[in-house]
Amino acid sequence: MGKKLYSDEELLNRLQEFAAELGRPPSQNEMNDSGPHATATYAARFGSWNEALKTAGLETGTNEPDGRPPTPKEDLLADLKAVAEIVGEAPSERTYRQHGEYSVKTYCKRFGGWNSALQAAGFEPSVEINLSEETLITALQEFAEELGQAPTSDEMDQNGPYTAAPYKRVFGTWNRALEQAGLGVHSAWGVSKEDLIAELRRLNEELGHVPRKSEMRDQGRWSGSIYQKRFGSWNEALTAAGFEPNTRWRIPREELLTELRELAEELGHPPTTGEMLEHGEFTTQPYWRVFGSWRTALQAADPDYLENYRQSNTETVPFGSNWPQIREEIIARDNESCLRCGMNRETHRDQFGRDLPVHHRIPRRRFYNHPDRAVEESNVPSNLLTLCIPCHRRLERLPVQPIIE
């Protein structure tokens, strides 16, 4: 047997450090998503995840998958009603994911399904449960045509005409729904580890920094969940690719709120999740870990933010096909510098830890939502400008955008 990459002591020390960052023992989901090693690594070494916790001197049996003890049903129903007040109707699963404090899976587990949870809160069941197979398949095929590929369940949840939940109810699994629609299924096992690592390194070159899981989801060829399945955790995938693991497991609460407030001030309104992903220093993931939902994070930053926050602004719009190449061509055209202040690419990477943004003068959302246009049409050179992050934020607040000849 070869020498173990990590000793038992190193594994336990890292588990204890991660628990200290969280302020409690991590759940399995938290460990797999953001921890230094996968729970499978600990289970293989110590017999089970709970045995690893015990050996590390940490309490066991207290965490639900989201890292918290079971939530009283009264609290779940109260939050469901609070979200209904925000959106003006009984929330769908997608709507609740955007605004709610808890996990949709928690509601399904505690009440026996999303519609049962709605009924317990005094709402009419969602109409999605009555969708026919033909309606679901047609919607899935049309969404796949828009994307240019078979969507993942995450893509369907975020931007599809329906969430993935009714497909799983009707067809059993997401892949079976794809098969019924005549689309290729998604399988983590159909991709070699070498290809996954090559894509990690490519994205690292493009971004100028070690990719985050959310960046792989938004800009990479495969989702971060595939890396998690194949390597055990995102950080172990990074290690396999020769990168240092993401070490900021727990960003301080006040630091998150400061960034949210500063971005709100620069945008002139409370940022949506899409705006935080595009312009913010952090992704939305640490906000979900610390506050439980984006709505709660906004309320913690300033209770007045909720009055100006609307669900319709949270839609994530794709960049279109071949965007990485187009983006690189625009940055090269603009001499790898911000067109407003002149900051060069290397300085920008050193200062902000990421590459120069490429700005769309006419937002790609207008193309994406137009019945006769495609989002790719927004990527013509005359519509694109290379900017630094501060200039990008300022420019997006202008009613009239400058033109580059």
N, C-alpha and C positions, 0 to 999 in steps of 0.2 A: 504494500500500500504506500502511495506517495505521501510526501509531507503535506499536512493540512495547511491551506492558505492562511487560515486564522486559527489561533489557539482558542480553547474554551474560554480562557481568561479574557482574551481580546473581545470575543463575542459578547460575553457578559458585561464587560466594561462599556461597550458601545450601547448595549441595551439599557444599562443604568443611566448613561449620559442622555440618551434619547428620552427616557422617562423623566429625567430632571428637566429637560427642555420643555416637555409637555406639562410638567407639574403633577403627573400621575402615570400609572402604568399604561403603555400604549395598547390600543386595540390591534387586532390582526390587520385590519384594513389600513390603519395609520402606519403600521410598520411596513407593510408592503408598498404603500404609496410614497412614503417620505422617509422611512427609516434607513439605517445604514446597511441592513441586510434583510432578506426575506424571512418571513416566519417559517417557511419550509426549511431554511438553513438551520434554524434553531430546533425545529421539530426533529430533523434528522440527527442532530448532535446530542440533544437532551431527551429525546423520546416523544415530546409534545411541546406545543407552545406554552401551555400552563406550567409544565415542568421547568422550562427555561425561565419563566417568570419567577417561579419559586426559588430556583437556584440562584437567581440574581437578587433575591431578597425582596421581590416585589409582590404586591397583593394580586391574587388571581380571582377570576369569576365575577368581576365587577363591571366589565365593559361589554356593552353592546357593540355591533360592528362599527358604529360611528364614534366609539370611544367613551360613551356616556352610559350611566345606569339606565334601566328602563324608565321611560317617561310616562307619567300618569295619563290615562286616556283623556281626562279632563283638560290637561294642558294641550294635548294633540288637537282636540276638537276646538279649543279656544283659538289656537293658531290658525286652524283651517278657516274659521269664521273671520279672523283678522285679515287674512289674505283675500277672502271674498269681498271684504269692504274696500280693499285697495283696488282690485281689478273690476269691481262692480258686478260680479256674477259668481256662481259656483265655480271654483278654480278647476281647471283640467290638471292632469299630472304635470304637463310641461309648465303651466303657469305657476303651479305650486313650487316646482323646483327652482324657479327664478326668484320667488318672493318668500317662500316659507322657511321656517326655522328648522324643521326636521326633515328626515328622509322620506320619500314616497314609499320606499320599501318598508319603513317602520309602520306606516298606516296600513299597508296591505297585510303585513304580518299581524298587527294587533286587531284589525277589524275584519280580516278575511278578504280584502280587496279594496280598491280605490272607491268604487261605487258604494260599497257598504260603509266606508268612512264618511262619504258625503251624506248618505242617508242618516247616519248617526248624528251628524252635525245639523240635520234639518234641511238639507238640500236635495234637489232632484238628482237622480243618478245621471252620470255623464252619458251623452248620446253615443260616445265612441263604442260603447259595449254592443250597440245594435248595428254597427257597420257590417255590410255584407262582405263576403270574400271577394266578390267582383270589384266592389268599391275600393277595398284595401289594396288589391293587386294593381288596379289601374293607377291609383295614387302613387304607389311604390314605383311603378314603371316610369311614370312621368317625372318623379323626383330623381330617379337614376339617370334619366335622359338629361335633366338640367345639370347634374353633377358631372356627367360624362363617365360615370362608373357606378357600380352597385354601392349604395350607401352602407355605412356601418350603423349599428343601432344607436351609437352616440350621435352621429350626424342626423339620423332621423329624429331623435329626441330634441336636438337643438334647432333644426331648420326645416324638418319635414312637414308635410301637410297634417300628419298625425304623429303621435309618439309611437315608439316601438311596442308599447304595452298591448294595444289591441291586436297587433300582429302575433305576439306571443300567445295571447289568449286563444286566438282563432286557429293558428297553425302549430302551436306547441313551442317552437323555437324561432328565433330570428332567421337562422340559416334555412329553415324549412320554408319560411315566407319568401326568402330570396329565390329558392328553388322553384316554388310555385309561380313566381313572377318571371321565370326564365332568366334569372340573373346569377352571376357567379357568387358562390358562398364565400364568406370570410373565414379563414382558418389560420390560426397562429402557427400551426404546424406545417403549413405549406410554404413557409418562408424559412430559408436557412439562416442560422445565426450569423454567418459571414455576411449575408446581404443586409441583415438588420444592423450589424456593426458598421458596414460601409455607409449606410444611410445616416447613421449617427454622426460619423465623421464628416460626411458631406454637409449636413446641416450645421455642424460646428464651424466649418469653413465659411458657410454663408452668413451665419449670425455673428461670427467673431467671438463667440464665447460658448462654453459648454451648454448644450441645449437643456431646457427644462422640459418636463413631461408635457406640459401644455403647449409648448412650442412645437414639439414633435407632432402633437395632435393637429395643430393648426397649419403647420408648414411642411411637415414631413410626409413621407410616402405611406407610412403606417402609423397606427395609433399607439400611444404610450402603453395602452393595456396589453398590446401584443408583446412588447418588450418585457412587461411585468410577467406575463405568462411564460415566456421562453427563458428568462433569466432569473425569475423569482422576485425581482423588484427593479424599479427604475435605476436606483443607485448601483445595483450589481451589473446592470446593462452598461452603465457608464464606465464602471471598472473594467469590464470585459473589452471595452473599446479603447482603453488606455487613458481615460479621463479621470480626474478627481471627482468623487461623488459630490452631489449638491450638499453642502454642509449647513446651509441656513434652514434647518429643520423647523425652527420656531422663531419667526420674526416677532419682535416685541409688539404688543398690542398698540402702544402709543405711536410706534413708528408706522404701523399700518394706517392708523387714523390720521396721522400728520400727512402722509402721502395722499390719502383720499381727499382731505381738505384742500391741499395745495392744488391738486388736479381739478377739483370743483371750482376753485377760484380762477384758474387759468382757462377752463372751458366756459365759465360763466353759468354753469348749471351742474347739479350733482351728476357724476359720471355713471354711465351705464356699465354693465359688465363688459360689453364689447369695447367701450372706450378705455376702460382700465387695461384690458389686454393689449390694446393698440398703443396707448400713450403712457400708461402708468409704469412706475418703477418695478412693481410687483405684478404677478398674475392674480387672478381672483381666488386661486386655490388657498393661499394662507388666510384670506378673509373668511372663507368657508370654514376652515379649521378652527379659527379663533372665535368667530361670531355665530357660526351655524348657518347663516344665510346672508345674501347680499343686502337684503332689506334691513336686517339687524345691524349690519356694519354701517349702513347709511344713517340709521337712527342713532348709533353710538357716536358717529362723527358730528351730527347735528340733527336734532329731531325735525327741523324744518325741511331737511332734504327730501323727506318722504312726500311732501306736498308736490314737489316738482318731478318726481320720479314716475315714469310710465313704462308699462310692460312693452309697449310697441317699440321702444327705443333699444331694447335689449337684443334684437335679432342680430345674429352673426352673419355677415355677408361674405361669401367666398371671394378670393382674388381672381379666379379664373385660371384657365389652363396655361401652363408654361410661365407662370408668374416669376419663379426664381430667376430664370434667364432674362426675362424682360427687365426685372428689377436691377440686375447686375449691369445690363446695357445702359440703363438710365443713369446709374451712379457713375459709370465710366464716361458717359456723355457729359456729365456735369463735373468732370475732373475730380471725382471722388471727394466732393466738398459741398457743404451747405450753400445753396444759391443766395441766401439772405445774409448770413454773417461770415461765410467763408471757412467755417470750421471743417478741417479735413477728416477723413475717415479714421485715420489712426488715433488722432486726438479724441474723436468722438467715442471710439471704443474704449480708450483709456478712462475717459471721464464718466461715461454712462454704462459701460459694460455691455454694449450692444452696437449693432451696425447702424449706419445712417438710415432713417426712414425715407421711403419714397411716397410722396403725397399725391393724391388724386384731386385735381382742381375741381372737376365735376365728380361728386362722390359716386363710388361704384354702386351704392345702394339704389341710385336713380335708374341705373341700367338693369340691376338685378330685379327690381320691382316693375320694370316696364314690360308690357305684354309682347312688344315687337322688337325688343333689343336684348342683347346678351351682355353679361358682365365683362366678357373679354373686350368689348368695344370701349370700355373705360380705360383700357391699358395702352391706348395709342400714345406715342411719345409726347405729343403736344399737350396731353392732359396730365403729364407726370412731372414732378419736380423733386429733386433731392434736397432734403432739409435736415437740420439737426433736430433733436427732440424739442428744445424750447421754441425754436422757430416754427416747427410743425404745429405745436399747440397754439401759438399766436395766429398763424395763418388760417387755421380752421375756424377761427372766430370772425374772420373778415367776410362781409357779404359779397364782395367782388374779389375774385382771385386773379393774381397776375398771370400773364401769358409769356411763355418762353418761346422765342422764335427758333 
